[in-house]
Amino acid sequence: MASDHLSLTLAALADPTRRAMLARLAQGEATVTELAAPFALSLPTVSKHLKVLQHAGLVTQGRKAQWRPCRLAAAPLREVAAWMEDYRQFWDESFDRLDDYLHDLQSQGKEQPQ
């Protein structure tokens, strides 16, 4: 498995179940049982997903008496956002070129008699 933080984060985000768990944790802390509720998964399977998220640094578990609530740790998501930001200029320029091309096509269509 990859050892750099960005690869670990992207690998963790690759699974829709883990993304749904992160979305739930963005609303506030939750127990493993609460995180498992929307899924037709066993608790051991949910725990495996949580371990992947923890390994990527996206989830932490605390302790409140007998409870071990999970919390979102968003710092690794900033690294993903920064990495993706590098590609924003590429996409913006690509869309600008497409927009120019479409305007040229529209102009040519208006100039030709029917």
C-alpha positions as a Markdown table, in Angstrom:
| # | Residue | x | y | z |
|---|---|---|---|---|
| 1 | Met | 0.0 | 0.0 | 0.0 |
| 2 | Ala | 1.2 | 3.5 | -0.7 |
| 3 | Ser | 2.9 | 5.3 | 2.2 |
| 4 | Asp | 2.6 | 9.0 | 1.2 |
| 5 | His | -0.2 | 10.9 | 2.8 |
| 6 | Leu | -1.9 | 12.0 | -0.4 |
| 7 | Ser | -2.1 | 8.4 | -1.7 |
| 8 | Leu | -3.4 | 7.1 | 1.6 |
| 9 | Thr | -6.1 | 9.7 | 1.6 |
| 10 | Leu | -7.1 | 9.2 | -2.0 |
| 11 | Ala | -7.2 | 5.4 | -1.4 |
| 12 | Ala | -9.5 | 5.9 | 1.6 |
| 13 | Leu | -11.7 | 8.2 | -0.4 |
| 14 | Ala | -12.0 | 5.7 | -3.3 |
| 15 | Asp | -14.7 | 3.7 | -1.5 |
| 16 | Pro | -18.3 | 5.1 | -1.5 |
| 17 | Thr | -19.0 | 3.6 | 2.0 |
| 18 | Arg | -16.0 | 5.4 | 3.5 |
| 19 | Arg | -17.0 | 8.7 | 1.8 |
| 20 | Ala | -20.6 | 8.3 | 3.2 |
| 21 | Met | -19.1 | 7.7 | 6.7 |
| 22 | Leu | -17.0 | 10.9 | 6.3 |
| 23 | Ala | -20.1 | 12.8 | 5.2 |
| 24 | Arg | -21.9 | 11.6 | 8.4 |
| 25 | Leu | -18.9 | 12.6 | 10.6 |
| 26 | Ala | -18.9 | 16.0 | 9.0 |
| 27 | Gln | -22.2 | 16.6 | 10.9 |
| 28 | Gly | -20.6 | 15.6 | 14.2 |
| 29 | Glu | -19.1 | 12.7 | 16.1 |
| 30 | Ala | -20.7 | 9.3 | 15.9 |
| 31 | Thr | -20.3 | 5.8 | 17.4 |
| 32 | Val | -19.4 | 2.8 | 15.2 |
| 33 | Thr | -22.9 | 1.6 | 15.6 |
| 34 | Glu | -24.3 | 4.9 | 14.4 |
| 35 | Leu | -22.0 | 4.9 | 11.4 |
| 36 | Ala | -23.0 | 1.4 | 10.6 |
| 37 | Ala | -26.8 | 2.1 | 10.7 |
| 38 | Pro | -27.3 | 3.2 | 7.1 |
| 39 | Phe | -25.4 | 0.3 | 5.6 |
| 40 | Ala | -26.1 | -3.4 | 5.3 |
| 41 | Leu | -22.7 | -4.2 | 6.7 |
| 42 | Ser | -21.6 | -6.1 | 9.8 |
| 43 | Leu | -19.9 | -4.2 | 12.6 |
| 44 | Pro | -16.5 | -5.9 | 11.8 |
| 45 | Thr | -16.8 | -4.7 | 8.2 |
| 46 | Val | -17.6 | -1.2 | 9.3 |
| 47 | Ser | -14.6 | -1.3 | 11.7 |
| 48 | Lys | -12.3 | -2.3 | 8.8 |
| 49 | His | -13.6 | 0.8 | 6.9 |
| 50 | Leu | -12.9 | 2.9 | 9.9 |
| 51 | Lys | -9.4 | 1.5 | 10.2 |
| 52 | Val | -8.6 | 2.6 | 6.6 |
| 53 | Leu | -10.0 | 6.0 | 7.4 |
| 54 | Gln | -7.9 | 6.2 | 10.6 |
| 55 | His | -4.8 | 5.0 | 8.8 |
| 56 | Ala | -5.3 | 7.8 | 6.3 |
| 57 | Gly | -5.7 | 10.3 | 9.2 |
| 58 | Leu | -9.3 | 11.1 | 8.3 |
| 59 | Val | -10.9 | 9.8 | 11.4 |
| 60 | Thr | -10.0 | 9.8 | 15.1 |
| 61 | Gln | -11.6 | 8.0 | 17.9 |
| 62 | Gly | -11.9 | 9.4 | 21.4 |
| 63 | Arg | -13.1 | 8.0 | 24.7 |
| 64 | Lys | -16.2 | 9.0 | 26.6 |
| 65 | Ala | -16.7 | 6.5 | 29.4 |
| 66 | Gln | -17.5 | 3.3 | 27.6 |
| 67 | Trp | -18.1 | 5.0 | 24.3 |
| 68 | Arg | -15.5 | 5.5 | 21.6 |
| 69 | Pro | -16.9 | 8.3 | 19.4 |
| 70 | Cys | -15.4 | 8.8 | 15.9 |
| 71 | Arg | -14.6 | 12.3 | 14.7 |
| 72 | Leu | -13.7 | 13.7 | 11.3 |
| 73 | Ala | -10.1 | 14.9 | 11.0 |
| 74 | Ala | -10.2 | 17.1 | 7.9 |
| 75 | Ala | -6.5 | 18.1 | 7.6 |
| 76 | Pro | -5.8 | 15.4 | 5.0 |
| 77 | Leu | -8.7 | 16.7 | 2.9 |
| 78 | Arg | -6.9 | 20.0 | 2.7 |
| 79 | Glu | -3.9 | 18.2 | 1.1 |
| 80 | Val | -6.2 | 16.7 | -1.5 |
| 81 | Ala | -7.8 | 20.0 | -2.2 |
| 82 | Ala | -4.4 | 21.7 | -2.6 |
| 83 | Trp | -3.3 | 18.9 | -5.0 |
| 84 | Met | -6.5 | 19.3 | -7.0 |
| 85 | Glu | -6.1 | 23.1 | -7.1 |
| 86 | Asp | -3.0 | 22.6 | -9.2 |
| 87 | Tyr | -5.3 | 21.2 | -11.9 |
| 88 | Arg | -7.9 | 24.0 | -11.7 |
| 89 | Gln | -5.9 | 26.2 | -14.0 |
| 90 | Phe | -5.8 | 23.4 | -16.6 |
| 91 | Trp | -9.6 | 22.9 | -16.4 |
| 92 | Asp | -10.3 | 26.6 | -16.4 |
| 93 | Glu | -8.2 | 27.1 | -19.5 |
| 94 | Ser | -9.8 | 24.1 | -21.2 |
| 95 | Phe | -13.3 | 25.4 | -20.5 |
| 96 | Asp | -12.3 | 28.8 | -21.7 |
| 97 | Arg | -11.0 | 27.3 | -25.0 |
| 98 | Leu | -14.2 | 25.3 | -25.4 |
| 99 | Asp | -16.3 | 28.4 | -24.7 |
| 100 | Asp | -14.3 | 30.3 | -27.4 |
| 101 | Tyr | -14.8 | 27.5 | -29.8 |
| 102 | Leu | -18.6 | 27.3 | -29.2 |
| 103 | His | -18.9 | 31.1 | -29.7 |
| 104 | Asp | -16.9 | 30.8 | -33.0 |
| 105 | Leu | -19.3 | 28.1 | -34.1 |
| 106 | Gln | -22.3 | 30.2 | -33.2 |
| 107 | Ser | -20.9 | 33.2 | -35.1 |
| 108 | Gln | -20.2 | 31.1 | -38.2 |
| 109 | Gly | -23.8 | 29.8 | -38.1 |
| 110 | Lys | -25.2 | 33.3 | -38.0 |
| 111 | Glu | -23.1 | 34.5 | -40.8 |
| 112 | Gln | -24.1 | 31.7 | -43.3 |
| 113 | Pro | -27.4 | 32.4 | -45.2 |
| 114 | Gln | -29.9 | 29.6 | -45.0 |
